[in-house]
Amino acid sequence: MEMQMLHIFRNTPLGRETLLESAYFCKHLDILPVVYVPGYVKFLMYFENDVVQVDLDGSYLRSPETARDHVVEIVESMGLPAPKFLEPKHFTASTLPDIPVDYDFMCCPRSITDMSSKIGLGYIGPRVRRIVQNARFPVYIPSAVFKPWQSLAVMFGGSANAVKALKLGIRLSRISGFPLDVFTQEGRRTRQDYEDIIEQEGLRDPMDKNVREWRIFETRSFAENLYEIPHDALIVLGAYGHGLIKELFFGSTMETLQSVSPNSMLIVGPNYRASI
Amino acid sequence: MRYNRDNASPGERNTGKRTLIRPSDWKIRLNPSRWVWFRMDDRLLLIAFGAVVGVCSGLAAVALSHGLVFLMENLSVFRDYWWAFVLPGIGMAASSLFLEKVVREGAGHGVPEVVYSVSRHGGLLRLRSAFSRLISNCLTIGAGGSAGPEAPVIISGASIGSNISRLFSLNERQRVTLVGCGSAGALSAIFNAPVAGMVFTIEIIMGEWSAANVVPIAVASVAGAQVTRLLQTHQISFTHLRFDVDVISTLAAVGLAVLTALISVLFARSLRYSHHISEKITLPVWVRALIGGCMVGAIGLLLPGVLGEGYHSIQQMVEGAFVPGLALMLLLVGAKIAATALTLGWGGSGGIFAPALVIGSFTGLMYHRFIDMLWPGLSWVNEGCYALLGMAGLISGTMHAPLTGIFLIVDITGRYETILPLILVSALSTTICHVFEPASFYLRDLVEKGQYLKPRTDAKVLADLSISELVEKDCKTVPRNMLLGDFIKVVQESHRNYFPVVDEQTGEFQGMIHLDDIRAYLFDSLMYETVFMEQIMQTDVETVDVHEELSEVLDRMDTNGLFSMPVVSRNWFVGMVSKATLLDKYRHELMVQTMH
């Protein structure tokens, strides 16, 4: 069955950039874009074990009369057929629609929450985090300005989510034909540990066939080493399930990555079921 | 693959083979759902959690009660001023702003949301709902709005149950039970009525009686009531009066049942009508709430008894100490309905439980005085008894919950003398209301939008299945320019009766061929090389979208007499969905849902 990607459209220049990002992603991975043009500033996403309320800012409701035309225009400009528009069927309250969660991907702009002061780099809204934690689909976080990516870069740290990210990276590389690089920051684990994990997960052959380069950083900090990631790569990584306290004191890998790198990211959460 | 190790040290670290423990493994081990304690008997687990949820819900109810007392006492000094009519407006505007701007709740009065959540989403509720309605309700009622504290405390308790189950990774069935526990504990605490809390939850929230649910809900109800008895300062505490109900009074209750049913219908429709009018006004929500509140305040200047939740009036009526005459009672019924409709329809926060009790007691008292006026020679039971019967009639009629009506009155009076007329009024009122209003006030909107799924019904089972689970992908597609002769070879190798036809260039779905369509040509070999698929295929084919709801698909199959339909997405054939597969999955899902 064909894959579908949910995109929440904002009828502004910033929204145009993120839709261009989504359309580019869909084009190269043969995915059908499903676009939701919000009619209300809130919506709910009911996951298996959590319900996430997304609060949008007022700009998401701007110029509704031109929104659909703009969506069609942007998506078609990318060489894709007209997208499917999502019309919510169910409402928890009259102004609170429920958005389905059975998509294959979802585009979550960094600014999907209403923290407009933190739209730029360095912040992933709490809603996006909860979506990542609960979703069965990977979450695509586009860069602020559309920039076609030409390769895939998987951040592999050995965790279960990182393994899923690696599997996803391999699959996307196969579908899109873009080269795949893997980056590992050596910490408490050694290279042999990572190799063992790859072996245990049965990823040895796929790695050999699909990965162009596996870079293991042994010195310098993670933030410094991020400079080595190509500027035009789509970064695929697993979400870290830090607790609140640990995150407050030490930050998260996702946060560090986003605050340093402007690349688009594809984040795999703990509920994503990866296959190659 | 090329390895690149930045600054690799000359001596490779020799770690050897060892078992790796990844952070995620630790997380799994630390997950509460893996603890031994959590794998004990499911019923014991739910009872233990039910008690915890009941206590928490009870505390929420006590907090709301204290908040209400505090606000009402502090605002009472302003009630005698001419401008006091703005107080409910200010309270409702503040309540509306709090819900919309501070907690961004964006939802209704509480109970329908809980029912919807149980019905559609396995009892998932937002954490913010655990406190948001308590505060907004406090502002609304404390300032004089005509509403009840029950719906807010029910959603609060339900949300506590839902989030506790989420915290401990309980499954969907357990979560629904804990939502019920929260609701029961909260209602039982706010009314100090454990049986009514339990019955209301099972009748309205859960929609079904099942052994697995009843026990934890009962425990939560007891826990909630116990908390309120320990900490409560503001609860309905009626003097336990003794009523000697004779046959004549019991028979006369039939008339009261008819009256309460009609007033229930009027009440429910007024609430909806008021809401529809306010929705048409293009002003910010808080401004609407301010206007509505000022109108309530204006009514309250003339008839102060309609303001607030009205427990004091109920107490007076039940004890036979309510002085106003028949005409004023009629006016009070109308005024209370109008005040409640304006409060809840124009942006205030609260429930209809307490207003229904007040209107019901006014109605009962009014009816008693009326029959006493008609037949003064007969010895009627004390008018307080009819006030109680009126309350049961209104609750049963408005909510279509006769058992809740009966047990609430038994609970708050603590006696059974009134049980016969109570059953009569509750049952008749529900039945008569059902003629005019097919669904209860709580469920009507959900039913109209097709969002209410009663447990263990077709709709519920079908809603839990999706097209993507049922798609049969082992279908052989044939190109539109295929010859009949070639098609017959395809048929020989296939076990299916339907064959989708696609465009050989674009791959787009063009139509379907059923074996019946080729029957006429089968025995004429001349046709084998002359007939193409596009000539005999059916082009006017009913198709299914992947995201379509199964109940709709089944309806279309029944309407068109079909046994299977092609699933098409963006003009691409995805697979077939058939009644046979649907039945198979349906049975499996039904077994899962009815296992407990």
Interface residues (C-beta under 8 A of the other chain):
Chain A: M1 E2 L32 Y40 K42 L44 Y46 F47 N49 D50 V51 Q53 D55 P81 K84 K89 H90 F91 T92 A93 S94 T95 L96 D98 P100 D102 G158 S159 A160 N161 R189 T190 R191 Q192 D193 D196 I197 Q200 M207 D208 V211 R212 E213 W214 R215 I216 F217 E218 T219 N225 E228 G241 P270
Chain B: M1 R2 Y3 N4 R5 D6 N7 A8 S9 E12 R13 N14 T15 G16 K17 L20 R22 P23 S24 D25 K27 R104 G106 A107 G108 E113 Y116 S117 R120 H121 L124 L125 R126 R128 R166 S169 K449 Q451 S466 S468 V471 K473 V546 H547 E549 S569 R570 W572 V574 G575
